[in-house]
Amino acid sequence: MAERRKYSDEEVARRLTELTGWSLASGKLHKEFTFEGFVKAFGFMAAVALIAERLNHHPEWFNVYNRVVIDLSTHDVGGISGLDFEFAAKVDALVR
């Protein structure tokens, strides 16, 4: 399981280089996904929900039609942790 401690700004910046398309927005890892339609977007969200349950780590997210926006932070440490990066990598693996 990934580290559950708050990463420094430098650690976050370094780890962001390991991810594709993720950025830092309002102190959270942020990425927007676009799909062919609502059903594909909703299917993606269902798969992400299973990741969230397995990791016991739940995203802040938003969906309108074919677009899903995900923001990640570890609330109990007050910032971004290794758990957020693990979650992001697993989400990216779904859309590869």
C-alpha positions as CSV (number, residue, x, y, z in Angstrom):
1,M,0.0,0.0,0.0
2,A,1.2,3.5,-0.8
3,E,2.5,6.0,1.7
4,R,-0.2,7.8,3.6
5,R,1.8,10.9,4.6
6,K,1.6,14.4,3.2
7,Y,4.1,14.9,0.4
8,S,6.1,18.1,0.1
9,D,5.6,20.4,-2.9
10,E,8.8,19.1,-4.3
11,E,7.8,15.4,-3.9
12,V,4.4,16.2,-5.6
13,A,6.2,18.0,-8.5
14,R,8.6,15.1,-8.9
15,R,5.9,12.4,-8.8
16,L,3.7,14.3,-11.3
17,T,6.3,13.6,-13.9
18,E,5.4,9.9,-13.6
19,L,1.8,10.5,-14.6
20,T,0.4,11.6,-18.0
21,G,-2.2,14.4,-18.1
22,W,-2.5,14.9,-14.4
23,S,-1.8,18.4,-13.0
24,L,-2.0,20.2,-9.7
25,A,-5.2,22.3,-9.2
26,S,-6.3,23.8,-5.9
27,G,-3.8,21.6,-4.0
28,K,-5.2,18.3,-5.5
29,L,-4.1,16.0,-8.3
30,H,-6.5,16.8,-11.2
31,K,-7.4,15.2,-14.5
32,E,-10.2,15.5,-17.0
33,F,-11.3,12.5,-19.1
34,T,-13.5,12.7,-22.2
35,F,-15.4,9.7,-23.6
36,E,-17.5,8.8,-26.6
37,G,-20.7,9.3,-24.7
38,F,-22.4,9.1,-21.3
39,V,-22.5,5.3,-21.1
40,K,-18.7,5.1,-21.6
41,A,-18.1,7.8,-19.1
42,F,-20.4,6.1,-16.6
43,G,-18.8,2.7,-17.1
44,F,-15.4,4.4,-16.4
45,M,-16.8,5.8,-13.2
46,A,-18.1,2.4,-12.1
47,A,-14.6,1.0,-12.7
48,V,-13.0,3.9,-10.8
49,A,-15.5,3.2,-7.9
50,L,-14.1,-0.3,-7.6
51,I,-10.6,1.1,-7.4
52,A,-11.7,3.5,-4.7
53,E,-13.3,0.7,-2.6
54,R,-10.2,-1.5,-2.9
55,L,-7.9,1.3,-1.8
56,N,-10.4,2.7,0.7
57,H,-9.7,6.1,-0.9
58,H,-12.4,8.0,-2.6
59,P,-12.1,10.8,-5.2
60,E,-13.8,14.1,-5.6
61,W,-15.3,13.9,-9.0
62,F,-17.7,15.4,-11.4
63,N,-19.5,14.1,-14.5
64,V,-21.5,15.8,-17.2
65,Y,-22.5,13.7,-20.2
66,N,-19.2,12.4,-21.7
67,R,-16.8,14.2,-19.3
68,V,-15.4,13.0,-16.0
69,V,-13.2,15.3,-13.8
70,I,-11.3,13.7,-10.9
71,D,-9.5,15.5,-8.1
72,L,-7.4,13.6,-5.6
73,S,-6.1,14.4,-2.1
74,T,-5.7,12.5,1.1
75,H,-8.0,14.4,3.5
76,D,-6.7,12.7,6.7
77,V,-3.2,14.0,6.0
78,G,-4.3,17.4,4.7
79,G,-2.7,17.1,1.2
80,I,-1.4,14.8,-1.5
81,S,0.1,11.5,-0.5
82,G,1.5,8.4,-2.2
83,L,-2.1,7.0,-2.1
84,D,-3.2,9.7,-4.5
85,F,-0.5,8.8,-7.0
86,E,-1.3,5.1,-6.7
87,F,-5.0,5.9,-7.3
88,A,-4.1,8.1,-10.3
89,A,-1.9,5.4,-11.9
90,K,-4.7,2.8,-11.5
91,V,-7.2,5.1,-13.1
92,D,-4.8,5.8,-16.0
93,A,-4.5,2.0,-16.5
94,L,-8.2,1.8,-17.1
95,V,-8.1,4.1,-20.1
96,R,-4.9,2.8,-21.8
